[in-house]
Amino acid sequence: MPAGCTSLLVEHFAWLTAAATPGLRLPALETLMARGTVLEPLARDADLIRGALFGLDPGMDMPVGALTRSSDRNSLEQGEHDVHALDYCLRVDPVTLRADLGRVVMTSSGFAGFELEEQQELDHCVRSVLRLEGLELSANHAEHWTLPLPAALPFSFVPLQEALGVNLADVMPAVEEARTWRRIHNEIQVALYACEVNAQRRLAGKREINAVWFWGGGYAPAIPTPCPFELVYTSHPVSRGLALLAGCAVADAGPETILANTETRATVLIDWIPKPAAAVSELMQLEQLLQKLMSATRQSITGQRRGMLRLYSGTGMAWEYTRHSAWRFWRRPRALGTTWPAADLAP
């Protein structure tokens, strides 16, 4: 990564920009997309892009479970020994399944809208099933679990984002070696269906957590050295895990803190996850952040301020903006809805 470069990854970039209402102008974002240099995609998947930014092969299966475990370990009490630090690890996410025209479709993931007491009861329910199999969940985060295993699995689960909205029968591993895990998955579904929390939510017409999704199996990767970043702003477990394994400083900061620190000289990665319930306000915060980063880039003098900004979407599109980009006056910025329809934002 070039010295003094700010890399900004916005995973749901296409969805976010699709929220731009007619007549809404975003001068910084429009200028960056019009006058910046389009880069070759690092990968077509957000987690693979994260790995590639840290020097990992974008063709590998990203060990999301192990990286999540590395991220969560940072929240353990100081001095507590993590006996599973080097284990093969799966990521386990709470999900919602719905029957749809003869199919069973995974519609959402996470505990959004659930009270803490409800989450704890669901956690206990899942753990009870796995303990009968001699397995123990690790949970240091409110939205996901990890599951250390004594040995690697000889097959892979479909990543969560690829499984959402797809018929469950089409994404469950069909190989013979996965039979035990299909059984465990079914037993967890049965236990969650009978769970009192879900029974009450079902009566109230609320969303249930009626399954889990296993995915992202692997061992913690060896990160090439030196670390390409001096500072990583993120709350995403994959970026956090990569940064911690690489020895990078990590800041779990919101947009306000990031905006207040854009004048530092460090080579920085900002991995920003927009909130789905507030697309327009998140888009405006992205615009404000780009205004500051692009202003610092235009004023850059070697050794004093950042001279480069790279914006990555979660589907592979990427733009590079330097102080020389600002002189491309013939490339006229236009409103997102007219120049870059949402369908064209994915590569």
C-alpha positions in Angstrom: 0.0 0.0 0.0 1.5 3.4 -1.0 2.7 5.5 1.9 0.2 8.2 2.9 -2.7 6.4 1.2 -6.2 6.3 2.7 -8.2 3.2 1.7 -11.9 3.4 2.3 -13.9 0.2 2.0 -17.7 0.6 1.8 -19.1 -3.0 1.7 -22.7 -2.1 0.7 -21.7 0.7 -1.7 -24.2 -0.2 -4.4 -27.1 -0.5 -2.0 -26.1 2.8 -0.3 -25.8 4.8 -3.4 -29.2 3.4 -4.7 -30.7 5.3 -1.7 -29.8 8.6 -3.4 -33.2 10.3 -4.1 -33.9 12.2 -7.3 -32.3 15.7 -7.1 -29.9 14.8 -4.3 -26.4 15.9 -5.2 -23.3 14.5 -3.6 -20.4 16.6 -5.0 -17.5 14.8 -3.4 -18.7 11.3 -4.3 -19.7 12.3 -7.9 -16.3 14.0 -8.4 -14.4 11.0 -7.2 -16.3 8.7 -9.5 -16.0 11.0 -12.4 -12.3 12.2 -12.1 -10.8 9.3 -10.2 -8.9 6.4 -11.9 -10.9 3.2 -12.0 -8.8 0.4 -10.6 -8.7 -3.3 -11.4 -10.9 -5.2 -8.9 -9.0 -6.8 -6.0 -11.8 -9.4 -5.6 -15.6 -9.6 -6.1 -16.4 -10.3 -2.5 -16.0 -7.9 0.5 -14.2 -10.3 2.8 -11.8 -11.3 0.0 -11.2 -7.6 -0.6 -10.3 -7.2 3.1 -7.9 -10.1 2.8 -6.3 -8.7 -0.4 -5.8 -5.3 1.3 -3.7 -7.1 3.9 -1.7 -9.0 1.3 -3.6 -12.3 1.3 -4.4 -14.2 -1.9 -7.9 -13.1 -3.1 -8.4 -16.6 -4.5 -8.3 -18.3 -1.1 -11.3 -19.3 1.0 -11.4 -16.6 3.6 -11.2 -18.1 7.1 -13.9 -15.8 8.5 -14.4 -18.0 11.6 -10.8 -17.8 12.7 -10.5 -14.1 11.9 -13.7 -13.4 13.9 -12.2 -15.4 16.7 -9.0 -13.3 16.6 -11.2 -10.2 16.6 -13.3 -11.4 19.5 -10.2 -12.4 21.5 -9.2 -8.8 21.8 -12.2 -8.3 24.0 -11.2 -11.0 26.5 -10.2 -10.0 30.0 -6.5 -9.2 30.1 -4.5 -12.2 31.0 -7.2 -14.7 30.1 -5.7 -17.5 28.1 -7.5 -18.5 24.9 -7.0 -22.2 24.5 -8.6 -22.2 21.1 -6.5 -19.4 19.5 -4.9 -21.8 17.0 -7.9 -24.0 16.3 -9.7 -24.5 13.1 -12.8 -22.4 13.6 -16.3 -21.9 12.1 -18.3 -18.8 12.1 -21.9 -19.4 13.4 -24.6 -16.8 12.8 -28.2 -16.7 14.1 -30.5 -16.5 11.1 -34.2 -16.4 10.1 -35.7 -19.0 7.7 -39.0 -18.6 6.0 -41.1 -21.0 3.8 -41.7 -19.6 0.4 -43.6 -21.5 -2.4 -42.2 -24.8 -1.5 -38.8 -23.5 -0.6 -37.1 -22.6 2.6 -35.2 -19.3 2.3 -32.8 -17.6 4.7 -34.1 -14.0 4.8 -32.0 -12.3 7.4 -29.3 -12.8 10.1 -28.4 -11.2 13.4 -30.3 -10.3 16.6 -31.6 -6.9 15.5 -34.9 -6.2 17.3 -34.2 -8.8 20.0 -34.0 -7.9 23.7 -30.9 -9.0 25.6 -32.9 -11.6 27.6 -34.2 -13.1 24.4 -30.7 -13.3 22.9 -29.5 -15.1 26.0 -32.2 -17.7 25.9 -31.6 -18.4 22.2 -27.8 -18.6 23.0 -28.5 -21.2 25.7 -30.7 -23.1 23.3 -28.1 -23.4 20.6 -25.3 -24.2 23.1 -27.4 -27.0 24.6 -27.7 -28.8 21.2 -24.0 -28.4 20.4 -22.9 -29.6 23.9 -24.6 -32.9 23.2 -22.2 -33.2 20.2 -19.2 -32.3 22.4 -18.9 -28.9 20.9 -18.7 -25.5 22.7 -19.6 -22.2 21.2 -17.4 -19.1 21.8 -19.3 -15.8 22.0 -17.7 -12.5 22.7 -19.9 -10.6 20.4 -23.7 -9.8 20.5 -24.3 -10.7 16.8 -22.4 -13.9 16.1 -20.7 -16.9 17.6 -17.6 -18.9 16.6 -17.1 -22.6 17.0 -13.5 -24.0 17.4 -13.1 -27.5 16.2 -10.4 -30.1 16.9 -9.7 -30.7 13.1 -10.4 -29.1 9.8 -13.6 -30.0 7.9 -13.1 -31.7 4.5 -15.8 -29.5 2.9 -16.9 -25.9 2.9 -20.1 -24.1 3.8 -21.5 -21.4 1.5 -20.7 -17.9 2.9 -23.5 -16.2 4.7 -24.1 -13.4 2.2 -24.3 -15.9 -0.7 -26.8 -18.1 1.2 -29.2 -15.2 2.0 -32.3 -15.3 -0.2 -31.5 -18.7 -1.6 -33.3 -22.0 -1.3 -31.7 -23.7 1.7 -31.6 -27.0 -0.1 -29.4 -25.4 -2.8 -26.8 -24.1 -0.3 -26.6 -26.9 2.3 -23.4 -29.0 1.7 -24.5 -32.2 0.0 -21.4 -34.3 0.4 -21.4 -37.4 2.6 -18.9 -35.9 5.0 -21.4 -33.1 5.8 -24.2 -35.5 6.9 -23.4 -35.0 10.6 -23.5 -31.2 10.2 -26.8 -31.3 8.3 -28.2 -33.3 11.2 -26.8 -30.8 13.8 -28.3 -28.0 11.7 -31.7 -29.7 11.7 -31.6 -30.4 15.5 -30.8 -26.7 16.2 -33.8 -25.7 14.1 -36.1 -28.1 16.0 -34.8 -26.8 19.4 -35.2 -23.1 18.3 -38.7 -23.7 17.1 -39.7 -25.0 20.5 -37.8 -22.2 22.4 -40.1 -20.1 24.5 -38.7 -16.8 23.0 -39.6 -17.9 19.5 -43.0 -19.2 20.6 -43.8 -15.8 22.0 -42.5 -13.9 19.1 -44.4 -16.2 16.7 -47.7 -15.3 18.5 -46.8 -11.6 18.3 -46.0 -11.8 14.6 -42.4 -10.9 15.2 -39.3 -12.2 13.4 -37.8 -15.4 15.0 -34.3 -16.7 15.1 -35.1 -20.3 14.0 -31.7 -21.6 12.7 -28.0 -20.9 12.6 -25.6 -20.8 9.6 -22.2 -22.4 9.8 -19.7 -20.9 7.4 -16.2 -19.4 7.1 -14.2 -22.4 8.3 -10.4 -22.2 8.5 -7.3 -21.5 10.4 -6.0 -18.0 11.2 -3.9 -16.9 8.3 -0.3 -15.7 8.3 -0.4 -12.0 7.4 2.5 -10.8 5.1 4.7 -8.3 6.9 5.2 -5.5 7.3 1.5 -4.6 7.8 0.4 -2.2 5.0 -1.5 0.0 7.4 -0.5 2.0 10.5 -4.1 2.4 11.6 -7.4 0.6 10.9 -10.8 2.1 11.7 -13.3 -0.8 11.8 -15.9 -2.7 13.8 -16.0 -5.5 11.2 -14.6 -8.8 12.7 -12.7 -9.8 9.5 -10.8 -6.5 9.2 -10.3 -6.4 13.0 -9.0 -9.9 13.0 -6.6 -9.2 10.1 -5.4 -6.0 11.7 -4.8 -7.6 15.1 -3.0 -10.6 13.5 -0.8 -8.1 11.5 0.0 -6.0 14.6 -1.8 -2.9 13.3 -3.4 -0.4 15.6 -7.2 -0.7 15.5 -9.8 2.0 16.4 -13.5 1.0 16.8 -14.5 4.5 15.8 -17.7 6.0 14.4 -17.8 8.5 11.5 -17.5 11.5 13.9 -14.2 10.3 15.3 -12.9 9.3 11.8 -13.8 12.8 10.5 -11.9 14.4 13.4 -8.8 12.5 12.6 -8.4 12.7 8.8 -5.4 15.0 9.0 -3.0 12.4 10.4 -0.1 11.2 8.2 -0.6 7.5 8.8 -1.5 5.0 6.0 -5.0 4.2 7.0 -7.8 1.7 6.2 -11.4 2.7 7.0 -13.8 -0.2 6.8 -17.2 1.3 7.1 -20.4 -0.7 7.4 -23.5 1.5 6.7 -26.6 0.9 8.8 -29.4 -0.5 6.7 -32.1 1.5 8.6 -30.5 4.8 7.8 -29.3 4.7 4.2 -29.8 8.4 3.3 -28.1 9.7 6.5 -25.3 7.2 6.1 -24.9 8.4 2.5 -24.6 12.0 3.7 -21.9 10.9 6.3 -20.0 9.2 3.5 -20.2 12.4 1.5 -18.9 14.4 4.4 -16.0 12.0 5.0 -15.1 12.1 1.3 -15.1 15.9 1.3 -12.5 15.9 4.0 -10.3 13.1 2.6 -10.4 14.6 -0.9 -9.6 18.1 0.4 -6.6 16.7 2.2 -5.5 14.8 -1.0 -5.8 18.0 -3.2 -3.6 19.9 -0.7 -1.1 17.1 -0.3 2.6 17.8 -0.3 4.9 14.8 -0.2 5.7 13.9 3.4 3.2 16.3 4.9 -0.3 15.1 4.0 -2.0 12.1 2.3 -1.5 12.1 -1.4 -3.9 9.3 -2.4 -7.4 8.1 -1.6 -8.8 4.8 -2.7 -12.5 3.9 -2.5 -13.4 0.2 -2.7 -17.0 -1.1 -3.0 -17.8 -4.5 -1.6 -18.4 -5.9 -5.1 -15.0 -5.1 -6.5 -15.3 -1.6 -8.1 -12.6 0.7 -6.9 -11.4 4.3 -7.6 -8.2 6.1 -6.9 -8.2 9.8 -6.4 -4.9 11.9 -6.2 -4.3 15.6 -6.3 -3.7 15.2 -10.1 -7.3 13.8 -10.4 -8.6 17.2 -9.4 -7.3 18.7 -12.7 -9.4 16.5 -14.9 -12.0 19.2 -15.4 -13.3 17.7 -18.6 -14.8 14.8 -16.6 -17.9 16.5 -15.4 -19.6 15.1 -12.2 -23.2 14.1 -12.6 -25.9 13.0 -10.2 -25.6 9.3 -9.3 -29.0 8.4 -10.6 -28.2 9.7 -14.1 -24.5 8.7 -14.5 -24.2 5.6 -12.4 -27.6 3.7 -12.1 -27.6 1.4 -9.1 -27.5 -1.6 -11.4 -24.2 -0.4 -13.0 -22.4 0.1 -9.7 -21.5 -3.6 -9.5 -18.6 -4.7 -11.8 
